[in-house]
Amino acid sequence: MNILALDLGSTTGYCLGGKEGIINRGPIDFRNKGKFNEKSFVMFNDWLWSVCNSIEHPVGLISVEKPLVISSRPWGARVAYGQLGIVQLVSGSLGIPWVDTPPATIKKFWTGKGNCGKDLMVETTQKLHPDVTSHDESDAIALWYYTKEIMDVFKAK
């Protein structure tokens, strides 16, 4: 079983991995012609279906960084909650469970500081993955490790 960790947004960070470690990761920009619009939701939907339907690396759990509503960025909340609806649709359709984790919980797990900034998240991630430069990818990687460790999904029964 593989875990797909997602940091939702117009640029979505993702990390896919299983018992042996991370298989694939990165940031994906879902903006359509430089803007996030209705077509962007279609692009995210198509991408998520293709990842979750993979025969080579089947997804057994989707872990999402819980979207926050920030009054200064209402469009960001719309994007993330729209994508979360798509996650729930794909999850329910394919019978894949999903979980969400608050950002502060992920940050505390990863850096020891629940209110750390994006730079510290990236710096901490670079200790294991020196090529990471995107905070979106960094958050997804941290979420993947958190989900793997906290949920004990790979422990021998």
ChimeraX commands (.cxc) that place a marker at each C-alpha (Angstrom):
marker #1 position 0.00,0.00,0.00 radius 0.5
marker #1 position 1.22,3.47,-0.86 radius 0.5
marker #1 position 0.47,6.77,0.82 radius 0.5
marker #1 position -0.27,9.79,-1.35 radius 0.5
marker #1 position 0.38,12.99,0.63 radius 0.5
marker #1 position -1.01,16.25,-0.77 radius 0.5
marker #1 position -0.42,19.91,0.02 radius 0.5
marker #1 position -3.38,21.37,-1.87 radius 0.5
marker #1 position -3.26,24.64,-3.78 radius 0.5
marker #1 position -2.86,26.13,-7.24 radius 0.5
marker #1 position 0.60,24.57,-7.05 radius 0.5
marker #1 position 0.02,21.27,-5.28 radius 0.5
marker #1 position 2.84,19.49,-3.52 radius 0.5
marker #1 position 2.63,15.71,-3.62 radius 0.5
marker #1 position 4.59,12.79,-2.26 radius 0.5
marker #1 position 3.84,9.16,-3.09 radius 0.5
marker #1 position 5.55,6.34,-1.29 radius 0.5
marker #1 position 5.29,2.97,0.35 radius 0.5
marker #1 position 7.09,0.71,2.79 radius 0.5
marker #1 position 10.37,0.97,0.87 radius 0.5
marker #1 position 10.28,4.78,0.80 radius 0.5
marker #1 position 9.31,7.62,-1.49 radius 0.5
marker #1 position 8.51,6.66,-5.09 radius 0.5
marker #1 position 7.65,10.04,-6.59 radius 0.5
marker #1 position 7.28,13.61,-5.38 radius 0.5
marker #1 position 7.15,17.16,-6.58 radius 0.5
marker #1 position 5.13,20.30,-7.05 radius 0.5
marker #1 position 2.52,20.42,-9.82 radius 0.5
marker #1 position 1.16,23.71,-11.11 radius 0.5
marker #1 position -2.54,23.38,-11.94 radius 0.5
marker #1 position -2.97,26.94,-13.17 radius 0.5
marker #1 position -4.52,27.17,-16.61 radius 0.5
marker #1 position -2.78,29.82,-18.73 radius 0.5
marker #1 position -1.33,31.38,-15.57 radius 0.5
marker #1 position -4.60,31.48,-13.62 radius 0.5
marker #1 position -6.43,29.04,-11.39 radius 0.5
marker #1 position -9.94,28.61,-12.76 radius 0.5
marker #1 position -12.55,25.92,-13.43 radius 0.5
marker #1 position -10.26,24.15,-15.91 radius 0.5
marker #1 position -7.67,23.91,-13.13 radius 0.5
marker #1 position -10.08,21.78,-11.07 radius 0.5
marker #1 position -10.53,19.50,-14.09 radius 0.5
marker #1 position -6.75,19.21,-14.45 radius 0.5
marker #1 position -6.37,18.34,-10.74 radius 0.5
marker #1 position -9.22,15.83,-10.97 radius 0.5
marker #1 position -7.66,14.10,-14.00 radius 0.5
marker #1 position -4.22,13.98,-12.36 radius 0.5
marker #1 position -5.57,12.60,-9.07 radius 0.5
marker #1 position -7.59,9.88,-10.84 radius 0.5
marker #1 position -4.53,8.82,-12.84 radius 0.5
marker #1 position -2.32,8.62,-9.73 radius 0.5
marker #1 position -4.92,6.75,-7.67 radius 0.5
marker #1 position -5.70,4.32,-10.52 radius 0.5
marker #1 position -2.05,3.41,-11.06 radius 0.5
marker #1 position -1.51,-0.33,-11.32 radius 0.5
marker #1 position 2.22,0.05,-10.79 radius 0.5
marker #1 position 1.95,2.07,-7.54 radius 0.5
marker #1 position -1.56,1.61,-6.08 radius 0.5
marker #1 position -2.64,4.22,-3.54 radius 0.5
marker #1 position -4.03,2.81,-0.30 radius 0.5
marker #1 position -4.35,6.05,1.67 radius 0.5
marker #1 position -4.62,9.73,0.74 radius 0.5
marker #1 position -3.26,12.13,3.36 radius 0.5
marker #1 position -4.06,15.82,2.95 radius 0.5
marker #1 position -2.78,18.91,4.71 radius 0.5
marker #1 position -5.98,20.39,6.10 radius 0.5
marker #1 position -6.82,23.63,4.29 radius 0.5
marker #1 position -6.92,26.79,6.38 radius 0.5
marker #1 position -9.25,29.70,5.80 radius 0.5
marker #1 position -7.20,32.90,5.90 radius 0.5
marker #1 position -9.24,36.07,5.54 radius 0.5
marker #1 position -6.48,37.81,3.58 radius 0.5
marker #1 position -6.42,34.95,1.02 radius 0.5
marker #1 position -10.03,33.83,0.44 radius 0.5
marker #1 position -9.23,32.56,-3.08 radius 0.5
marker #1 position -6.62,30.16,-1.65 radius 0.5
marker #1 position -9.25,28.62,0.62 radius 0.5
marker #1 position -11.63,28.23,-2.33 radius 0.5
marker #1 position -8.95,26.44,-4.34 radius 0.5
marker #1 position -7.91,24.13,-1.49 radius 0.5
marker #1 position -11.47,23.27,-0.42 radius 0.5
marker #1 position -12.48,22.71,-4.05 radius 0.5
marker #1 position -9.56,20.31,-4.42 radius 0.5
marker #1 position -10.47,18.66,-1.11 radius 0.5
marker #1 position -13.93,17.97,-2.53 radius 0.5
marker #1 position -12.26,16.27,-5.49 radius 0.5
marker #1 position -10.07,14.22,-3.12 radius 0.5
marker #1 position -13.21,13.08,-1.30 radius 0.5
marker #1 position -14.94,12.20,-4.58 radius 0.5
marker #1 position -11.99,10.16,-5.88 radius 0.5
marker #1 position -11.46,8.57,-2.47 radius 0.5
marker #1 position -15.09,7.55,-2.15 radius 0.5
marker #1 position -15.33,6.33,-5.74 radius 0.5
marker #1 position -12.24,4.14,-5.48 radius 0.5
marker #1 position -12.68,3.06,-1.84 radius 0.5
marker #1 position -9.42,4.70,-0.77 radius 0.5
marker #1 position -9.51,6.14,2.77 radius 0.5
marker #1 position -8.34,9.70,3.29 radius 0.5
marker #1 position -7.21,11.68,6.33 radius 0.5
marker #1 position -6.39,15.32,6.94 radius 0.5
marker #1 position -3.85,16.84,9.31 radius 0.5
marker #1 position -3.64,20.47,10.47 radius 0.5
marker #1 position -0.61,22.39,9.17 radius 0.5
marker #1 position 0.66,23.19,12.70 radius 0.5
marker #1 position 0.75,19.46,13.53 radius 0.5
marker #1 position 2.85,18.73,10.44 radius 0.5
marker #1 position 5.20,21.65,11.15 radius 0.5
marker #1 position 5.70,20.60,14.78 radius 0.5
marker #1 position 6.42,17.02,13.73 radius 0.5
marker #1 position 8.86,18.09,11.01 radius 0.5
marker #1 position 10.69,21.04,12.58 radius 0.5
marker #1 position 9.76,20.95,16.26 radius 0.5
marker #1 position 8.00,24.30,15.81 radius 0.5
marker #1 position 4.26,24.37,15.06 radius 0.5
marker #1 position 4.28,27.93,13.79 radius 0.5
marker #1 position 7.42,27.80,11.65 radius 0.5
marker #1 position 7.63,29.50,8.29 radius 0.5
marker #1 position 7.98,28.03,4.83 radius 0.5
marker #1 position 11.76,28.54,4.77 radius 0.5
marker #1 position 12.33,26.34,7.83 radius 0.5
marker #1 position 10.11,23.61,6.36 radius 0.5
marker #1 position 12.19,23.63,3.15 radius 0.5
marker #1 position 15.50,23.72,5.08 radius 0.5
marker #1 position 14.44,20.76,7.20 radius 0.5
marker #1 position 13.32,18.82,4.13 radius 0.5
marker #1 position 16.62,19.54,2.37 radius 0.5
marker #1 position 18.46,17.58,5.07 radius 0.5
marker #1 position 16.90,14.41,3.59 radius 0.5
marker #1 position 16.16,15.62,0.07 radius 0.5
marker #1 position 18.71,18.32,-0.90 radius 0.5
marker #1 position 17.10,19.00,-4.29 radius 0.5
marker #1 position 13.78,20.25,-2.81 radius 0.5
marker #1 position 13.22,23.99,-3.31 radius 0.5
marker #1 position 9.40,24.23,-3.31 radius 0.5
marker #1 position 7.55,24.76,-0.03 radius 0.5
marker #1 position 4.60,22.89,-1.55 radius 0.5
marker #1 position 6.71,19.78,-2.18 radius 0.5
marker #1 position 8.38,20.18,1.22 radius 0.5
marker #1 position 5.02,20.21,3.01 radius 0.5
marker #1 position 3.87,17.10,1.12 radius 0.5
marker #1 position 7.09,15.24,2.00 radius 0.5
marker #1 position 6.75,16.19,5.67 radius 0.5
marker #1 position 3.10,15.06,5.61 radius 0.5
marker #1 position 4.10,11.74,4.01 radius 0.5
marker #1 position 6.64,11.04,6.78 radius 0.5
marker #1 position 4.13,12.13,9.44 radius 0.5
marker #1 position 1.41,9.87,8.06 radius 0.5
marker #1 position 3.81,6.95,7.70 radius 0.5
marker #1 position 5.09,7.30,11.28 radius 0.5
marker #1 position 1.97,8.33,13.17 radius 0.5
marker #1 position -0.45,5.98,11.48 radius 0.5
marker #1 position 1.95,2.99,11.61 radius 0.5
marker #1 position 0.64,1.94,8.23 radius 0.5
marker #1 position 3.69,-0.17,7.43 radius 0.5
marker #1 position 4.14,-1.90,10.79 radius 0.5
marker #1 position 4.14,-5.68,10.72 radius 0.5
marker #1 position 0.97,-7.08,12.19 radius 0.5
marker link #1:1,2 radius 0.2
marker link #1:2,3 radius 0.2
marker link #1:3,4 radius 0.2
marker link #1:4,5 radius 0.2
marker link #1:5,6 radius 0.2
marker link #1:6,7 radius 0.2
marker link #1:7,8 radius 0.2
marker link #1:8,9 radius 0.2
marker link #1:9,10 radius 0.2
marker link #1:10,11 radius 0.2
marker link #1:11,12 radius 0.2
marker link #1:12,13 radius 0.2
marker link #1:13,14 radius 0.2
marker link #1:14,15 radius 0.2
marker link #1:15,16 radius 0.2
marker link #1:16,17 radius 0.2
marker link #1:17,18 radius 0.2
marker link #1:18,19 radius 0.2
marker link #1:19,20 radius 0.2
marker link #1:20,21 radius 0.2
marker link #1:21,22 radius 0.2
marker link #1:22,23 radius 0.2
marker link #1:23,24 radius 0.2
marker link #1:24,25 radius 0.2
marker link #1:25,26 radius 0.2
marker link #1:26,27 radius 0.2
marker link #1:27,28 radius 0.2
marker link #1:28,29 radius 0.2
marker link #1:29,30 radius 0.2
marker link #1:30,31 radius 0.2
marker link #1:31,32 radius 0.2
marker link #1:32,33 radius 0.2
marker link #1:33,34 radius 0.2
marker link #1:34,35 radius 0.2
marker link #1:35,36 radius 0.2
marker link #1:36,37 radius 0.2
marker link #1:37,38 radius 0.2
marker link #1:38,39 radius 0.2
marker link #1:39,40 radius 0.2
marker link #1:40,41 radius 0.2
marker link #1:41,42 radius 0.2
marker link #1:42,43 radius 0.2
marker link #1:43,44 radius 0.2
marker link #1:44,45 radius 0.2
marker link #1:45,46 radius 0.2
marker link #1:46,47 radius 0.2
marker link #1:47,48 radius 0.2
marker link #1:48,49 radius 0.2
marker link #1:49,50 radius 0.2
marker link #1:50,51 radius 0.2
marker link #1:51,52 radius 0.2
marker link #1:52,53 radius 0.2
marker link #1:53,54 radius 0.2
marker link #1:54,55 radius 0.2
marker link #1:55,56 radius 0.2
marker link #1:56,57 radius 0.2
marker link #1:57,58 radius 0.2
marker link #1:58,59 radius 0.2
marker link #1:59,60 radius 0.2
marker link #1:60,61 radius 0.2
marker link #1:61,62 radius 0.2
marker link #1:62,63 radius 0.2
marker link #1:63,64 radius 0.2
marker link #1:64,65 radius 0.2
marker link #1:65,66 radius 0.2
marker link #1:66,67 radius 0.2
marker link #1:67,68 radius 0.2
marker link #1:68,69 radius 0.2
marker link #1:69,70 radius 0.2
marker link #1:70,71 radius 0.2
marker link #1:71,72 radius 0.2
marker link #1:72,73 radius 0.2
marker link #1:73,74 radius 0.2
marker link #1:74,75 radius 0.2
marker link #1:75,76 radius 0.2
marker link #1:76,77 radius 0.2
marker link #1:77,78 radius 0.2
marker link #1:78,79 radius 0.2
marker link #1:79,80 radius 0.2
marker link #1:80,81 radius 0.2
marker link #1:81,82 radius 0.2
marker link #1:82,83 radius 0.2
marker link #1:83,84 radius 0.2
marker link #1:84,85 radius 0.2
marker link #1:85,86 radius 0.2
marker link #1:86,87 radius 0.2
marker link #1:87,88 radius 0.2
marker link #1:88,89 radius 0.2
marker link #1:89,90 radius 0.2
marker link #1:90,91 radius 0.2
marker link #1:91,92 radius 0.2
marker link #1:92,93 radius 0.2
marker link #1:93,94 radius 0.2
marker link #1:94,95 radius 0.2
marker link #1:95,96 radius 0.2
marker link #1:96,97 radius 0.2
marker link #1:97,98 radius 0.2
marker link #1:98,99 radius 0.2
marker link #1:99,100 radius 0.2
marker link #1:100,101 radius 0.2
marker link #1:101,102 radius 0.2
marker link #1:102,103 radius 0.2
marker link #1:103,104 radius 0.2
marker link #1:104,105 radius 0.2
marker link #1:105,106 radius 0.2
marker link #1:106,107 radius 0.2
marker link #1:107,108 radius 0.2
marker link #1:108,109 radius 0.2
marker link #1:109,110 radius 0.2
marker link #1:110,111 radius 0.2
marker link #1:111,112 radius 0.2
marker link #1:112,113 radius 0.2
marker link #1:113,114 radius 0.2
marker link #1:114,115 radius 0.2
marker link #1:115,116 radius 0.2
marker link #1:116,117 radius 0.2
marker link #1:117,118 radius 0.2
marker link #1:118,119 radius 0.2
marker link #1:119,120 radius 0.2
marker link #1:120,121 radius 0.2
marker link #1:121,122 radius 0.2
marker link #1:122,123 radius 0.2
marker link #1:123,124 radius 0.2
marker link #1:124,125 radius 0.2
marker link #1:125,126 radius 0.2
marker link #1:126,127 radius 0.2
marker link #1:127,128 radius 0.2
marker link #1:128,129 radius 0.2
marker link #1:129,130 radius 0.2
marker link #1:130,131 radius 0.2
marker link #1:131,132 radius 0.2
marker link #1:132,133 radius 0.2
marker link #1:133,134 radius 0.2
marker link #1:134,135 radius 0.2
marker link #1:135,136 radius 0.2
marker link #1:136,137 radius 0.2
marker link #1:137,138 radius 0.2
marker link #1:138,139 radius 0.2
marker link #1:139,140 radius 0.2
marker link #1:140,141 radius 0.2
marker link #1:141,142 radius 0.2
marker link #1:142,143 radius 0.2
marker link #1:143,144 radius 0.2
marker link #1:144,145 radius 0.2
marker link #1:145,146 radius 0.2
marker link #1:146,147 radius 0.2
marker link #1:147,148 radius 0.2
marker link #1:148,149 radius 0.2
marker link #1:149,150 radius 0.2
marker link #1:150,151 radius 0.2
marker link #1:151,152 radius 0.2
marker link #1:152,153 radius 0.2
marker link #1:153,154 radius 0.2
marker link #1:154,155 radius 0.2
marker link #1:155,156 radius 0.2
marker link #1:156,157 radius 0.2
view
